[in-house]
Every structure is written in C-alpha cells, then in structure tokens.
C-alpha cells in the first residue's frame, strides 16, 4: 500500500472492516483511514485505590496518525450487541482470535454497514451491551465498565464502573 495516498489507507480500512478485522491494540480507526493511538489511564483518587469498584479510567489519545501500518489485525466477527438509531448502528463484541480484546464500532445502518469508526482495546474485556443515542455510543464490558464514546469524537471516551453490576474482578 502507498502510505502517501490517503485514499489508499481509507480503502484498506474499509476492506479490512468488510473482512471483519481491526488493528490489534488500543486504537480508534476512522473511516478516512486515520488512526488514534490510545492509552488507558486510571484516574482513581489515591485514597480509593484498594476499592476496585471506585476506580475510574480514561482512554487518552497519545497520537493521531494519517499514515500508519498495523502490526497485526484481529478478527472482530463476534458481535455480542448491536443497536440501530436514526440511520446509524453501534455494534460491540470481542475478538474471536483473542477473547480478551473488546471492540466497539459505529457504522451507517445501510446495506454495506459503512464504517464511521472502530475502537479496539487489548485492555478491555469484551463488550456485551451497546446503545446509541444522538450524541453517544455507550458500551458495557463484561467486567461492568461503561465506556461512553462521543459519536463524533470517540477518542474522548470516558470509562466508569457500572453501579448496576457488581465488580467481577
């Protein structure tokens, strides 16, 4: 692939998405072919570090790239939850290749399932629930963490514990 051709990168991203693949790691891949490299940071207050239910996390963008290559691609064919609304669809699941890798995607709800973005995290448990509203894609991991992705800026995701689910860690 010619990295100087931005349409080539977008074409590869869409081809891989249709093949049910995403980069392996902590990334958000956008439909235009750009990539956001993320780092999971714990924001827990120092006096609450012993109580895992009180932990708060933030996925922080480390860098944004328009030219990149993935070291490995994982299969994202295991869809555990999907929710459509107003011409868009949020989907979430796990990598069948690596059961501990969770992923969340926003697509157009068309015949092609055209990708808007996909987030993969080797630090997340699989995502078992996903909902979509006008502003947010919300995914719940099997560990009970709620990931709130702003639809148009998913790199600003916030992660909290789900008070309805006791911590299973």
C-alpha positions as CSV (number, residue, x, y, z in Angstrom):
1,X,0.0,0.0,0.0
2,X,1.2,3.5,-0.8
3,X,1.2,5.4,2.5
4,X,1.4,8.7,0.6
5,X,-2.1,8.0,-0.8
6,X,-4.6,8.9,1.9
7,X,-7.5,7.3,-0.1
8,X,-5.5,4.1,-0.1
9,X,-5.5,4.0,3.7
10,X,-9.2,4.6,3.8
11,X,-9.7,1.9,1.2
12,X,-7.7,-0.6,3.3
13,X,-9.6,0.3,6.5
14,X,-12.9,-0.3,4.7
15,X,-11.7,-3.5,3.1
16,X,-10.5,-4.8,6.5
17,X,-13.8,-3.8,8.1
18,X,-15.8,-5.7,5.5
19,X,-13.4,-8.7,6.2
20,X,-14.4,-8.2,9.9
21,X,-10.9,-7.1,11.0
22,X,-9.4,-4.2,13.0
23,X,-5.9,-3.4,14.2
24,X,-4.8,-5.3,17.3
25,X,-4.1,-2.9,20.2
26,X,-5.5,0.2,21.7
27,X,-6.7,2.2,18.7
28,X,-9.6,4.1,17.2
29,X,-9.6,3.8,13.4
30,X,-11.7,6.3,11.5
31,X,-13.4,5.9,8.1
32,X,-11.0,8.3,6.5
33,X,-8.1,6.0,7.3
34,X,-6.7,8.0,10.2
35,X,-5.8,6.2,13.4
36,X,-5.8,7.4,17.0
37,X,-3.4,5.6,19.3
38,X,-4.8,5.4,22.9
39,X,-3.5,4.8,26.4
40,X,-5.7,3.6,29.2
41,X,-5.1,5.6,32.4
42,X,-6.6,5.1,35.8
43,X,-7.9,8.3,37.4
44,X,-8.8,6.8,40.8
45,X,-8.2,9.0,43.8
46,X,-5.2,7.8,45.8
47,X,-7.3,7.1,48.9
48,X,-9.6,4.7,46.9
49,X,-7.1,2.6,45.1
50,X,-7.9,-0.5,47.2
51,X,-11.5,-0.5,46.2
52,X,-11.7,-1.5,42.5
53,X,-15.4,-0.5,42.3
54,X,-14.3,3.1,42.9
55,X,-11.8,3.1,40.1
56,X,-12.3,5.5,37.2
57,X,-10.5,5.2,33.9
58,X,-9.9,7.4,30.9
59,X,-8.7,6.4,27.5
60,X,-6.3,9.1,26.4
61,X,-5.3,9.8,22.9
62,X,-1.5,9.5,22.6
63,X,-1.2,10.4,18.9
64,X,-3.2,10.7,15.7
65,X,-1.8,9.4,12.5
66,X,-2.8,9.6,8.9
67,X,-0.1,7.3,7.7
68,X,0.4,4.1,9.6
69,X,0.6,0.3,9.4
70,X,-0.9,-2.3,11.7
71,X,1.5,-4.8,13.1
72,X,-1.4,-7.3,13.5
73,X,-5.1,-7.4,12.6
74,X,-7.6,-9.2,14.8
75,X,-10.9,-10.7,13.8
76,X,-14.0,-8.7,15.1
77,X,-16.7,-11.1,13.9
78,X,-18.1,-11.9,17.3
79,X,-20.9,-9.3,17.6
80,X,-22.3,-9.5,21.1
81,X,-24.6,-6.5,20.9
82,X,-26.0,-4.1,18.2
83,X,-28.3,-1.1,18.3
84,X,-29.6,1.0,15.4
85,X,-30.9,4.5,15.6
86,X,-31.6,7.3,13.0
87,X,-29.5,5.8,10.2
88,X,-26.6,4.7,12.4
89,X,-25.7,1.4,14.1
90,X,-23.5,0.8,17.0
91,X,-22.0,-2.7,17.4
92,X,-19.8,-4.3,20.0
93,X,-18.2,-7.6,20.8
94,X,-15.0,-9.4,21.2
95,X,-12.2,-10.7,19.1
96,X,-12.6,-14.4,18.5
97,X,-8.8,-14.6,17.9
98,X,-8.1,-13.1,21.3
99,X,-11.1,-13.4,23.6
100,X,-10.0,-10.6,25.9
101,X,-10.0,-7.9,23.3
102,X,-13.1,-5.8,23.2
103,X,-14.2,-3.7,20.3
104,X,-16.9,-1.1,19.6
105,X,-17.9,0.3,16.1
106,X,-20.1,3.0,14.7
107,X,-21.4,2.4,11.2
108,X,-24.1,3.7,8.9
109,X,-27.1,1.5,9.0
110,X,-27.0,0.8,5.3
111,X,-26.6,-2.3,3.2
112,X,-22.8,-2.0,3.4
113,X,-22.6,-1.3,7.1
114,X,-20.2,1.6,6.1
115,X,-17.7,2.2,8.9
116,X,-17.5,5.5,10.7
117,X,-15.0,4.4,13.3
118,X,-14.0,1.3,15.3
119,X,-12.3,1.2,18.7
120,X,-10.3,-1.8,19.8
121,X,-8.7,-2.3,23.2
122,X,-6.4,-5.0,24.3
123,X,-7.0,-3.8,27.9
124,X,-10.8,-4.1,27.8
125,X,-12.9,-7.1,28.4
126,X,-15.3,-7.9,25.6
127,X,-18.3,-5.6,25.2
128,X,-21.6,-7.3,25.9
129,X,-24.0,-4.4,25.6
130,X,-24.1,-1.3,23.3
131,X,-26.6,1.5,22.9
132,X,-26.7,4.5,20.7
133,X,-28.3,7.9,21.0
134,X,-28.0,11.3,19.2
135,X,-24.6,12.1,20.9
136,X,-23.1,8.9,22.4
137,X,-22.3,5.3,21.8
138,X,-22.4,3.6,25.2
139,X,-20.8,0.1,25.6
140,X,-20.7,-2.0,28.7
141,X,-17.9,-4.5,29.1
142,X,-18.3,-8.0,30.5
143,X,-16.4,-6.6,33.6
144,X,-19.2,-4.0,34.1
145,X,-17.3,-0.9,32.9
146,X,-19.3,1.7,31.0
147,X,-17.5,3.2,28.0
148,X,-19.2,6.4,26.7
149,X,-17.9,7.3,23.3
150,X,-19.0,10.7,21.8
151,X,-20.3,9.8,18.4
152,X,-18.2,12.4,16.5
153,X,-15.1,12.3,18.7
154,X,-14.7,8.8,20.1
155,X,-11.2,9.5,21.2
156,X,-12.7,11.4,24.1
157,X,-14.3,8.3,25.6
158,X,-14.9,8.2,29.3
159,X,-14.9,5.0,31.3
160,X,-16.8,4.4,34.6
161,X,-17.9,1.5,36.7
162,X,-21.5,0.3,36.2
163,X,-23.3,0.7,39.6
164,X,-26.0,-1.9,38.5
165,X,-23.4,-4.6,38.1
166,X,-21.2,-5.6,41.0
167,X,-17.5,-5.7,40.2
168,X,-16.4,-9.1,38.9
169,X,-12.7,-8.6,39.1
